[in-house]
Amino acid sequence: MLAFQSVYESYSAHIYNFIYSLLYNRLEAEDLTQEVFVRIWEKRDSLDIDKNFDSYIFTIARNLVYDEWDSLFHAELYMKSLEADWDERDTSKVEEDITVNSIGQYIDYLIDKLPVSRREIFLLSRKELIDEGNRTTSVYLRKNR
């Protein structure tokens, strides 16, 4: 345990600065620095003391940063795809509602501009009260004048 504490005190500031220089995020640098030492602790029984420890510890740090970048990249892509899908659905729905409302208002405006008898014929034909195939329209209008 004393050896691990010595390694931590010797390398933690260097590892933190290395990670921070790549991420520019203090909290992430702190978290990943801790993760480097957790990994070393987990591998403590299999560490080869004869190999270059500096290289080993900075490789762990670098790989953790790469993993962080990868997860951030994928999270950002996912968020962008969600935003694009949401914007597309939201925009198309809003545009559709605006178009439907605008067309409906324009149709109402045009119907109101029709002469009274034509307006009645039009409204009745839409309500299917008058069959356009028959001459009931003229009969209806003669009866109701």
Secondary structure as the mmCIF struct_conf table of DSSP 4:
data_model
#
loop_
_struct_conf.conf_type_id
_struct_conf.id
_struct_conf.beg_label_comp_id
_struct_conf.beg_label_asym_id
_struct_conf.beg_label_seq_id
_struct_conf.end_label_comp_id
_struct_conf.end_label_asym_id
_struct_conf.end_label_seq_id
HELX_RH_AL_P HELX_RH_AL_P1 LEU A 2 LEU A 23
HELX_RH_AL_P HELX_RH_AL_P2 ARG A 26 GLU A 42
TURN_TY1_P TURN_TY1_P1 LYS A 43 SER A 46
TURN_TY1_P TURN_TY1_P2 ILE A 49 ASP A 50
BEND BEND1 LYS A 51 LYS A 51
HELX_RH_AL_P HELX_RH_AL_P3 PHE A 53 LYS A 113
BEND BEND2 LEU A 114 LEU A 114
HELX_RH_AL_P HELX_RH_AL_P4 VAL A 116 ARG A 126
TURN_TY1_P TURN_TY1_P3 LYS A 127 GLU A 128
BEND BEND3 ILE A 130 ILE A 130
TURN_TY1_P TURN_TY1_P4 GLU A 132 ARG A 135
HELX_RH_AL_P HELX_RH_AL_P5 THR A 136 LYS A 143
TURN_TY1_P TURN_TY1_P5 ASN A 144 ASN A 144
#
